Amino acid sequence: MVTPDTPTPFASRPADDVVDERLVLRDRLMLAVLPHVAFDGWSAAALRQGAADADMGAAQLAALFPGGVADVVAQFSDWADRAMLAQLAGRDLTTMKVRARVTLAVRVRLELLAPWAEAVQRASSFLALPTHAGLAARLLYRTVDAAWYAAGDQSTDFNYYTKRALLAAVQTATVLYWLSDRSPDHADTWAFLDRRIENVMAVGKGIATLSLPKLSSLKGWGGLVPSPLRFSRHLRQRA
């Protein structure tokens, strides 16, 4: 059954060349909010100040984001996904292995978010709250689905879900590592990402060789990739 919270695979979303005026306005307002998040967090105050900067009134703010702060956080994540895909579309990925494509997707998205690291930190804490668990899962799914889509994933079987589940763990862990990384040009983050992707590929190859009755043998493999739930708890402690 499809519900409002059901994630929409990237491949089934509207084409990029379809002009969505409402999307343009939502992006403009969301980007105007970001500078205020560092001081006021993801709050109604930040939204009001962003709306004022974008020359929008309270009525337009409510019309564009009827769900308030949660809607703007979701727009921030969606904007980052679309920006990532736009960047990747301008690169020749055909000569790259799948592992390199997926790694590049995660890295490009973080590089695009670098000017808004404080907003990412606060969004992560916001989404780590139990009341936002559904939204957090939906946004994470869309991000990893977009990354696999950009990498040229054509799977439609069990591998479709395992690939996204494994990359979700990598995405969550890498974002948290990146937020704490003070190395030059985030070199430590990219090394961390490479190691996590290597683990994912090892697990993925193992899964591909298993038949469904043998999936119980994966019980001990969970330690190879970090748990998104564990990192969510860590974020709540830091908030």
N, C-alpha and C positions, 0 to 999 in steps of 0.2 A: 504494500500500500504506500502511495506517495503522500507524504505529509509536508507541512511548511518547513519542517526541519530536515527533510530528506536532502542530502547533498546532491547537487546537480553535476554530473560529469562535465569536465570542461568542453569535451568534444560536442556536447549537445547545447552549448550556450550560443547566443547570437554571435554572428560573425563580427570581426573587428571593424569592418567597413560599414556596418549599420550604425548610423549616427543616432545616438540616444541622448537627446537634449537633457533629459532628467539626470542621466548618469553624469553628464558634463557638469551640471549644477551641483550634484552631490559631491563630485570630486573637488570642485572649487571650494565649496564650504568646508569639506573635511581638511583640505590642505591649509585653509585659513585657521582652522582650530589647532593644528599641530603645534605652532609656536607657544600656545598658551598651556598645553598639556604639561610642559616641563615645570610650570609654576602651580597650576591648579589641578593637575591630574586629569583623568578622563571624568569630567564633571559637567554639570549643567552650566556652571560659571564659565568654563572653557568654551563650551558650545555657544553661549551668548556672546562672548567676546569675539570668537571666530566669525559669527554671523555679522557682527557689527563691522569687522574688518572687511568682510566680503560684500558689504552694503546690502545685507539681507535682514529683514525684520523677523520678529518672533513667529509670525504666521508662516512665513516661507520656511523657516527652520523646522517648524513642526510638520509642515507638509512634506519636506524632503526627508526628514528623519523622524517619523512618528514614534519610533521605538526609543528615541532619545540617545543616550550615551552608547548603549549596546549597538545601535544601528551605525553610529559613526565609527566605532571600533571595527565593526564588520566591513565598513566601506574602506577603512585604512588597509585591512588585510587584502581585500579584493583589488584595491588599487595596486598594491605591491605585486600581486599575482599577475595582473595585466601588464604592469611595467616590466616585470621579469620576462614575460613572453614576448613583448615587443623588442626587448634587447636581444633575446635569443634568436628571434626571427631575422635579425640583421647579421647573424653569424653563420658560417658554413659548418654545420654540425655533421654533414654526411661523412666526413673523414674521421670522425671521432667515434670511439667505442661507446657503448651505452653507458658504461660506468662513468666515463668522462663527461658525457652529456648531463647525466643526473647531478654529478658533482658541480658542474658549471651552473646548473639551474639554481641550486641551493646557494652557491656563492654569489651569483649575480643578484639574487633577491636581497641578500644581506648587504651587499655593496650599495644597492639602491636605497636601502633603509638607513644607511650610516648617518645621514644628517639628522635623522629622527630617532636616534638610539634611545633617548630618554622616553619618548612616546612608546617605543617598542617595549621597553622595560615595564612601563606602567600598564600597557595593554596586556602584557603577559601576566602581571599580577591580577589585573581585572578579570581575565579569562580563567585564572586559576581558582577563582571563588566557586564553591559548589553550585551556587545558583546560576552560574554561567557555563556549566559543564557541557550542555547541549550545543551552545553557540561555539565554544572552544573546539569541540569535536568536528563540527561542521566546517569551520574555517580551516582547521588543520587538514581535513580531508581534501578540501578544494585546492589548497596549496600543493599538496603532494600529487594530487591528480593532475594539476596543471604542469608540474615538473615532469611527470611521466609522459604526459601528452607531448610536451616539447621534445622529450627524448625519443619520440617516435614509437612509443609502446602501442602494440596492436593486440595485446592479449585480451581475451574475453572469457577465459575460463577461471579456474581457482587462482591462477597466478596473478590475475588482475587485482585481487584483494590482498594477496600476500605481499605483492610489491608495494602497495600503498601503505599497508600496515607497517612494514619494515622501514620504509622511508619516513613515515610519521615519527617513529622513534628517533631516527637520525636527525630529522628537522628540529624536533623539540630540544634534543640535547645540544645541537650545534648552536641554536639561538641562545640558549642559556650560557654556553661557553663563550660565545661572541660578546655577550653583554658584559662579561667579566674580564675579557681579554684586553691587556694593555700592551701587547707586543707590537713592534713596528709593522704597520700595514696589516695588522691582524694575522700575521704569519702563523702564530700558534693555532688560531682557529682553523685555518685552511689545512694545516697538518692534522688536526683533530678530525676534521670533516673527511679527509682522505682515509683515515683509519676506520672511521665508522662506515663509510661506503664500502670499504674492503670487507668488513664484517657482513654487511648486508648481502653483498654479492656471493659470499661463501655460503650464507644461509639459504639464499635464493637457489643456488645450484643444488644444494642438498634437498630442498623441497621439491624441485623439479624431478628428482629421481624417485620420489616416493609415490606410492599409490595411496588412495584415501584411507584404506584400512591400516596403513602404517603410520599415519600422522601422529599417533600417540607417542611415537619414538622421538618427536620433537620436544618432549617435555623439558629436557635439560638444555635446550638451545636458547632459551629466553635470555640467559645471561650474556649472550654475544652482542645484543643490542640494548641500549638503554630504554627504560620504561617511561613513556610520557607522563603517566600518573605519578611516578616517583618525582620527576622534575617539577610537576605542578605543585606537589606538596612543598618542595624546596622554595618555589617562587612565593607561595603563601607565607612562608616563614620569613622571607626577605622583605615582604611588602610592608 
